[in-house]
């Protein structure tokens, strides 16, 4: 990778920062965050303003440009990539290192007294605004909202905001109609005594209306907002997507409906002014519910006294608990996904020894097998196909410059998943196509022990996921090993592969308690820089657990693996497993055989079936 | 217990709330928190104002009195006790229950518009003030500081503030001189660019100056503040304690010293005005460091722009990491404590079958044996001596009304500890003097498995204690059981038995990472209402762990038990233990034999030695 030359661009941006056409008064610094107006994790090309101005296109980073300086804050995953992609105009600020200043401290140290710091109020979340504004104000500066994004005037070839057709999901996929979801939402609103709820996250809009889109790669969402009142529904969305007869029918736009279920369709761009009208028309005690991660612009539209902000919205929480129809869909999707992976691994086993399979070819082949499955829509994230030392790069994605050939001498790590109309998958398997070393097996087995410790854990109803994180690490810790990422994330149902409000991580304490029907990943790992990476990931469903006793009648929970792909027994050092762990592996493989085996049989994939049967032979324990 | 009659007292308080002699303008509500001006956990009798006004004398609770109402907020431990101790003037607000309003919400619901709510600014911590003040202001009320405490004028027989003689600790107990502690503190201050540090917690003052007191029961502290500048040391303390030649010598009050080590002794009551002077004399960029739990009064003395508030002070953090001399002292103290408990349990074994030993007698006997040990000062907390159903009351303390006789048919739980000049102890053992049931043994064994899981855990340097909490619960969770308290707390070195900033609890996320030299308790339990309580508690020292590998050169930690008292093997169901757990018990008991056995021998306590040898016979594992 050669760095992007940004000298001219920065010059132009600095002019715009003083140009009265764009700013009410000149700003001495301009912040360019990563996000979009919906605080999405994955963003559309038109929202990649930070990548445009700096050249650095990792998923996380914040650029700040002043009259003299240009600086980029990013975390440990991206230090190398950012250093490669940015030219000498930029200073890399390595977050997490002791001597790296915060953005606020840095601004205070470089800005002349009484400076204005500009930011797009639609991109910055309200909670971040508050923190930064406070820090700047206490040092005599001002954070100011700059309504028109200052990157846009200099980004002459900026791609258009996508506006792709919508997919409607009927009850056989969602289990609950959008009308019933509105009813449930309004009852939550009534409980909290709020009159309005503003839906700002794209996956929450999609979930609420049982619609999907493809405006953002990997995430089946579409650009829209919604404002739900006790008697009104407003959907803010652009394009002729509402002309589609299927969508009109689905949303009952042409039916005679009770007024409280009549959807008013409005232009995407009118959300702010509509919300300001709502704000202006509020009577005392009428509150408006927003996520505390909603943009500063939308939050400010509601006068402070009327705002009701929560870290997780009622939609976020309802969406996380899958109903029976969604759960069945997720099961189906995972069986199809397992079929594709059995095909892939069987193919790899034959092809890798020939020395012709690269990381990119393997990733493409995985997509090919998945796309043969019913209701396949797209991948759920960029495939991590990595062999040998590339496996140690946790967020690796093969590109021609790094593309390595799979061999019988290296560990291969594949973290991949897909969107099917009935569910979202995300699975990691670590394989060796030759003979793994004793050390590789040892590390793999510790990771497996951690995976099992979480998957088989029994815990009280109401336990938060972060309390399970150490179970995944205990076997590694015993030998002085560890991994530097969380253990699991929430997974959507034909929605975002990462979703809140639950997860399993030492880093999060604001997670909501786990409850039956939630779906998370279980993915401990071990990474040795320059050598190899190991990760074993299943998507698991929270289910009630039967226990001998029942303290305070609280009830207990455990996990059921939805992912049903063999864990390579060749990589396991059976002597390091307890009897219980050994049984877990054998029972898991027995289930893979039964469930996925039947589907391979049904699809007539006999060679892959033979591979599955061989790979799921019970472990023989050496005592 | 019959409730305290408070009708007259409340009438008087309501008069004082309107009396211009005490309040600038009338207050419509007055808050009476539990604490003292140092935010201590244990308080002196003169600070028990909430107990005086309400009758409820549990350790946690906040009273609020308005013109019409009187309400008491307390938590689940005290619902019963508070209900018994308070008369019908009071409404019990059960914290933690869904329908219980917060203090702020309740105030807003009962107060007339534009009310003033008074509170003693010395008693309320600054962070609580901020939260409450904000909530009241947004509802149109005002939280106002009432300088003179409004309970004092009606508390005619209020005991005097204690002012007991001080104990000086030389280097053989502390390992570090107070001068060196001041030097280290000033270097932390320089690092954070602060000019002043205000010591408000009593144990921090005591630790800093290597002094101890007995103003508060169980905690060897004395009433004092200190203000440390880069060149000055001010100690605020009352009484003629500074006339004691030993203390003068220890603090070098009469020596010719470099000015920066010269201690200026000032009256305890002058802290506020002195701090206001400091606040008034600050140049720009001169900051003053305070705990964010310091009182509102002291915090307000420093103008906001000059305050530097942290949850844990540098003294709190330094105090938590015991040096080699302190660690050796703690070891000695625990050996002496074990001797006392071997004597006690041997005695109980003989006496309990006679039916003459009550909970109170057993507690007194424990104190008697402890007091025979060298350097014994006092108990470190009120002994929890509980048998049968009383054992299920987690914070039980036997009183004549509840005093139960120990028998061969019930489980006995003893949670006790002492202050020795060389260290603080805190140990819980659960014993059966007859034949425990299979169920009792089963529950005991799960608790033991949890205890071992924490004690034997190996974890990376920098791990926070709360990440270990689930290890203690896992065996209980597997069977649907749990316990409703944290697993461990920091323990002082001849100081408070509960201290920050580390601990092991699912409830805390703001704990500081564990490091070698820290000392915490490991005390999982299981409680069955109306039947029995089980808890197994050791005090453990954080030590470096040897591991096979060393990921990122971070190093690993584990625990060494300081408590060396046999765990009753009669209560263990050996079949529920793994081989590793069995070995842990045997090795622990072997160490008890060697270390405590030698001391029993030295002290000529032969009968207790025989008891120890019998109780530490290795477990035979039935396979």
HADDOCK unambig.tbl for C-alpha pairs under 7 A between the chains (distance, minus, plus):
assign (segid A and resid 458 and name CA) (segid B and resid 477 and name CA) 5.89 0.50 0.50
assign (segid A and resid 458 and name CA) (segid B and resid 478 and name CA) 5.28 0.50 0.50
assign (segid A and resid 459 and name CA) (segid B and resid 477 and name CA) 5.24 0.50 0.50
assign (segid A and resid 460 and name CA) (segid B and resid 477 and name CA) 6.68 0.50 0.50
assign (segid A and resid 467 and name CA) (segid B and resid 467 and name CA) 6.96 0.50 0.50
assign (segid A and resid 467 and name CA) (segid B and resid 470 and name CA) 6.16 0.50 0.50
assign (segid A and resid 468 and name CA) (segid B and resid 470 and name CA) 6.98 0.50 0.50
assign (segid A and resid 470 and name CA) (segid B and resid 467 and name CA) 6.16 0.50 0.50
assign (segid A and resid 470 and name CA) (segid B and resid 468 and name CA) 6.97 0.50 0.50
assign (segid A and resid 477 and name CA) (segid B and resid 458 and name CA) 5.87 0.50 0.50
assign (segid A and resid 477 and name CA) (segid B and resid 459 and name CA) 5.24 0.50 0.50
assign (segid A and resid 477 and name CA) (segid B and resid 460 and name CA) 6.69 0.50 0.50
assign (segid A and resid 478 and name CA) (segid B and resid 458 and name CA) 5.28 0.50 0.50
assign (segid A and resid 478 and name CA) (segid B and resid 547 and name CA) 6.91 0.50 0.50
assign (segid A and resid 479 and name CA) (segid B and resid 547 and name CA) 5.12 0.50 0.50
assign (segid A and resid 479 and name CA) (segid B and resid 548 and name CA) 5.14 0.50 0.50
assign (segid A and resid 479 and name CA) (segid B and resid 549 and name CA) 5.70 0.50 0.50
assign (segid A and resid 480 and name CA) (segid B and resid 547 and name CA) 5.19 0.50 0.50
assign (segid A and resid 480 and name CA) (segid B and resid 548 and name CA) 6.37 0.50 0.50
assign (segid A and resid 480 and name CA) (segid B and resid 549 and name CA) 4.94 0.50 0.50
assign (segid A and resid 480 and name CA) (segid B and resid 550 and name CA) 4.85 0.50 0.50
assign (segid A and resid 480 and name CA) (segid B and resid 551 and name CA) 5.96 0.50 0.50
assign (segid A and resid 480 and name CA) (segid B and resid 556 and name CA) 6.27 0.50 0.50
assign (segid A and resid 481 and name CA) (segid B and resid 549 and name CA) 6.50 0.50 0.50
assign (segid A and resid 481 and name CA) (segid B and resid 550 and name CA) 6.32 0.50 0.50
assign (segid A and resid 481 and name CA) (segid B and resid 551 and name CA) 5.01 0.50 0.50
assign (segid A and resid 482 and name CA) (segid B and resid 551 and name CA) 6.64 0.50 0.50
assign (segid A and resid 547 and name CA) (segid B and resid 478 and name CA) 6.91 0.50 0.50
assign (segid A and resid 547 and name CA) (segid B and resid 479 and name CA) 5.12 0.50 0.50
assign (segid A and resid 547 and name CA) (segid B and resid 480 and name CA) 5.20 0.50 0.50
assign (segid A and resid 548 and name CA) (segid B and resid 479 and name CA) 5.13 0.50 0.50
assign (segid A and resid 548 and name CA) (segid B and resid 480 and name CA) 6.36 0.50 0.50
assign (segid A and resid 549 and name CA) (segid B and resid 479 and name CA) 5.70 0.50 0.50
assign (segid A and resid 549 and name CA) (segid B and resid 480 and name CA) 4.93 0.50 0.50
assign (segid A and resid 549 and name CA) (segid B and resid 481 and name CA) 6.50 0.50 0.50
assign (segid A and resid 550 and name CA) (segid B and resid 480 and name CA) 4.85 0.50 0.50
assign (segid A and resid 550 and name CA) (segid B and resid 481 and name CA) 6.32 0.50 0.50
assign (segid A and resid 551 and name CA) (segid B and resid 480 and name CA) 5.96 0.50 0.50
assign (segid A and resid 551 and name CA) (segid B and resid 481 and name CA) 5.01 0.50 0.50
assign (segid A and resid 551 and name CA) (segid B and resid 482 and name CA) 6.65 0.50 0.50
assign (segid A and resid 556 and name CA) (segid B and resid 480 and name CA) 6.27 0.50 0.50
